[in-house]
């Protein structure tokens, strides 16, 4: 059972690498493909998110008929092919196709990472395992970009070797996770193709809102640090690592925190996000940046495990995979639309782009805090 636990946790280490490993390589990729426009190069980040959305939803549908282990194996093979293969391509077209395959594999893997926890652990252990799962992802998020950057210093193509981690996960899961046949429910009811029930849509909308606002940080932080005169791009990378570390710590203690505060985790998380963005915006200093990023990291450490756990708690076993697929798709949609949303908002409101984005995120997180707090208060019976 210990090996099964390790295998299940290892699945979560892969999805965070979809873009994290390539961000340090963008300048090298631009040099390698001099005829490609800046927009095309940026597509190498956005295209995997799009294919991830489609394949996440497809996974939710196929899990009704195909064992999840078989789906996971197929997803891991796509992930390895797309991830490692991109380092061998000699054309920008081939590079984009392989990045799309990586996104497809990630789309299959993402909902199954939490779904296997629902299958193999009872309600008393799920919160702890989901916290550990997110912690494993954050550990990968801290170290793998550093390894990728070190390999890129030799040759940018070598950096795609970090995706060989997929073969390790493939071996672990294949030999330690048993095949469980899908349980077909023959109750005479016509079931929808995708699970768009309130139990799936509420967490999906919340994570979309969170990711839409949060992703202005990784998109803009290095430029913000430079223009504000508080550091270099390496400073931005260090600060993001500190934030990721704080998320990892909160992931490890998520279960006892959730047991105490339950759904109040949502407004608490939005409060820390709003405060973190406000501090970063209001005080242009390295100390303020570190404090703000730590607060945002704490918020993400609470919120990212919360959403899949709520879906597992509120859906029937035959609906869980589909609902988690909707959650994963909402995450990717938020990541894809974030730069579009902020570009439009800053233009419409006529505010300074990066500082304005951060302040807008703080305001919207504050509104989210008020709305979610009011929603929870309504559910509390009067004394």
N, C-alpha and C positions, 0 to 999 in steps of 0.2 A: 504493500500500500504506500510505503514511503516513496518508492520509485514512481508510482502513479502520481503522487502529489507533486513530485519534482517535474514530471512530464507536463502536467496540467499547468503548472506555474510557468514553465518554459515557453508555452505558447504566447504568453503576454509579452515576452521580450521582443517579439518580432514586429508588431504593428507600429511601434514608436519609431522604428528605423526606416519607415517608408520614405520620409523626407529628412529625418535628422542626420543621416549619414551623408547626404548629398549637399546639404547647405554649404559646408566649408569648401565644396569643389566647384561652385558655380563659376568662379573666375577662370579656373583651369578648363572647364567645359567650354566656356565662351572662346577661349584661345584655341581649343582643339577643333572647334567647328566655326571658323571665322566667317563663313557665309551665312550663318544663321543669325536672325535678328534677335534682339533682346527679348522680344515677346515670345519667340519660339523657345529660347533658353528657359524662360520662366515657366513655360508649359511643362517642362520636366518636373516641376513641383506640383502643378495643379492637375495634370492629366491623371496621375495615380489616384488622386482623390475622387475624380469622376468615375473611373472604372471600379474603384472600391465601392462606391454607392450602389452601382448596378449589381455587382457580384454579392454584396451583402444581402440585398433583397432576394436575389436568386437562391442564395444559401438557405434563407428562411423558408423558401418554398420547397427546395429539394430535400431538406431535412425531414420532411413528412414521409419520404419514400426511400431515401438512401441513408444507410448508417452514417452517423456523424464522423466516425473515424475515417471512413472512406472519403467523405467530403474534405476533411482536414488534410488527408494525405494528398489529394488533388490540389488543394490550395497551397500546400507547402511546396509542391513541385513547381507550380506556377511562380510562386514567390522566389524560389531559388533560381529558376530560369531567367526571370525578369531582372532580379537583383544582380546576380553575378554576370549575366550575359551583357548587361549594359556596359561593362568594362571592356568588352571585346569588339563592340560595334565600331564601324569606321564611317558611318553616315549619321546625320542628325535624325533622319527618318527612322532608321533602325533603332537609334537610341530612344526615341519617343515610343516606338512600339514596345520595346522591352520595359520601359518605365510603366507603360499601360498594363503590361502583364504582371509587373510587380504589384500594382494597385489591385488588379483582379485577385491575385493570391492573398493579399492583405485583406481584401473584402470578404473572402471566404473564412479566413482565420479569425478575424476580429470578433464576430458574434459567438463563435465556438469557444473562445477563450473563457468567457463567463458561463457558457452553456454547460460545459463539462463540469464546472463547479456545482451547478444545479443538479446534475445527474448523479454525482458521486458523493455529495455531502449534504447532510440534513440541515435544517434551519438554524440549529445552534452553531454550526461550523461555517456557514456560508459567508457571513459578514467578515469573519477572520480571513477566510481564503480569498475573498475578493480584495480585501485590503492587501494581502500578501501578493496577489496577482498584480495589482497596480504598482506595488513596491518593486517587484521584479522588473516591470516595464521601466520604471524610473532609473533603476540601477543601469539598465542598458542605455537609457537616454543620457546618462552621465558619462559613461566610459566609451561607448562605441563611436561617437563623433570624434573623440580624441584619438582613438585608434585609426579611424578613417583619415583624419588629418595627417597623422604620422605616416601612414602608408602613401598618402598623396604627395608627401614631400619627396618620396622616391620616384613615383610616377602616379599621375592622377587615376590611371586605370586600376592600379593595385587597390585603391580605396574601396572598390566594389567587392573586394574579398570579404568585407565584414558581413555580407549577406550569406556567407557560408554557414553562419549560425543557423540558418534554416535547415541545413542537413543534420545538424546536431539535434534540433528539435524533432525533425522527422524520425530519426533513429529512436529517440526517447519515447515518443508517442506511439510509434508503431509496435514496439516491443513491450510496452507497459500499460497501454490503455486498451481494454477489451472492446470488441465490436458489439454494439447493442443495436438490435434491429428496431426500426421505428415502430411505434405502437399506433396502428391505424384505428381511429375511433369511428365505428359504424353506428352512429345514432340517428341516421336518416337526415341530419341537418346538412344544408349546403354551406360549405365553409368558404370564406373569401380567399382569394389568391394570396393576399398579404395581410399581416396582422396589424390592422389600423384601429385597434380598440383603445378606449381611454387609458387603460393600464399601460399600453405601449406609447401612446402619443404624448401623454403628460411628461414623462421623463425625456422623451425624444425632443420635445419643444424646449425643455429646460436646458438640455445639453447643447442644443443648437444655439440658444441664446448665450450660453456661457462661452462656447468656442468662438462664435461670431465676434464677441467683444474681446476675448482673451488674445486671439491671434494677431492683434495689432502689436503685441509685445515682440514675439519672434520676428515679425515682418519689419519692424522699425527700430529695434533697440540699438543695433550697432550704429545706425545713422544718428540716432538721438544722442548717444554717448559722445560721438564725435562732434556734432554741431553744438552741443552744450558745453564742450570742453572739459568733460569729466572723465575721459579715458579714451582708450583705443578699441578696435574691434575685439581684441583679446580680452579686454575688460568686460565687454558685453557678454562674451562666451563664459567667462568666469562667473558673472552675476547670474546668468541663466542656470549654470550648474549648481550654484548655491540655492536657487529657487527650487530646482528639481530635487535636491537633497532634502529640503524642508518638506516637500511633498512626500518623499519616500518615508520620512520619519512618521508623518501623520498617517500614511497608509498602514504602517505597522501597528498603530494603536487605534485604527478605525473602529474595530469591533466594539471595544468597551465604550468608546465615545458614542457610537450609534445606539448602544444599549441604554445609555443615559438620556440622550436628547432626541432620538428618533428623527422625525421629519423636520425638527428645528435645524438640522444640519444644513438645509437648503438656504434659509435666510442668514444663518451664521456664515456660510461660505460666501454668499453675495456681499455680506458686510466686510469681510476681509478683502475681497476683490476690490470693492469700492474704496476702502481705506488705502490699500496698496497703490492703486492707480492715482489716488488723490495726492499721496505723499510724493510719488515720483514726479507728478506734474508741478506741484507747488514749490518744491525745493530742489533746485538744480545742483545736487552734490552727489558724490559717490556714496556717502553714508546713507542719504535718503533713498538712493536707488537700491542699495542692498536691502534696507529695511522694507521698502515697498515690494521688492521681489520675494522676500521671505514671506510676507503677508499673503501675497498672491499664491505662492507655493503651498502655504498652509491651506488656503481655500481649495486649491485643486486636489490636495491630498485628502480632503474631506468629501468633495463633490464627485470626483470621478468614480470612486467605489460605490457611492450612494445610488447613482442612477441604475446600474445593472442590478444591484441588490433589490431595489424597489420593483423592477420588472419581474425578477425571479419570484418575489414574494406575492405579486398580484396576478400572475398569469398561471394558467393550467400547464402541465408538462408538455402537451402537444402544441401549445402556443408560444412557449418560451423562446425557442430558437428564432421564430419569425419576429417576435417582439424585440429581441436583442439585435436582430438584423436591422430593424427600423431605427433602433438607437444608434447603431454603428453608422448607418447611412446619414442620420441627422448630424452626427459628429463631423463626417466628411463634408457635408453640405455647408455647415458652419465654417469650416476651415477654407473651403473653396470661395465662399461668398464674402468672407471677412474683408479682403482688400477692396472688393467692389463696393461693399456697403460703406466703408470709411471714406473711400475716394468720393463717392456721391455725397455723403453727409458733410464732409468738410467743404466741398464745393458749394453745396446748397446753403450751408450756414456761414460761409465766408470766414472760416477760422484757420489759424495756422495749422498746417497739416499734421505733423507728428504730435506736438504738444496738444493741439486741439483734439486729436483722436484719443489720446490718453484721458483728457478731461471728459470727453463725451462718454468714454467707457465707464469712468467713475460715476457719472450722473446716471447712466442707464443701469449700472449695477445697484446704485442706491434706490432707483425705482423698483428694481427686481426685489430688493430687500423688503421694501414696504408692501409690495403686492403679495409676496409669499408669506410674510408675517401675518397679514390680514387674512389670507386664506386659511392658515393654520388656526388662528384665533377663532374663526367662524366654526371650526370643527370642535372646539373645546366647549363642553356643556356648561351652562351657567350654574353657579353654586346654589 
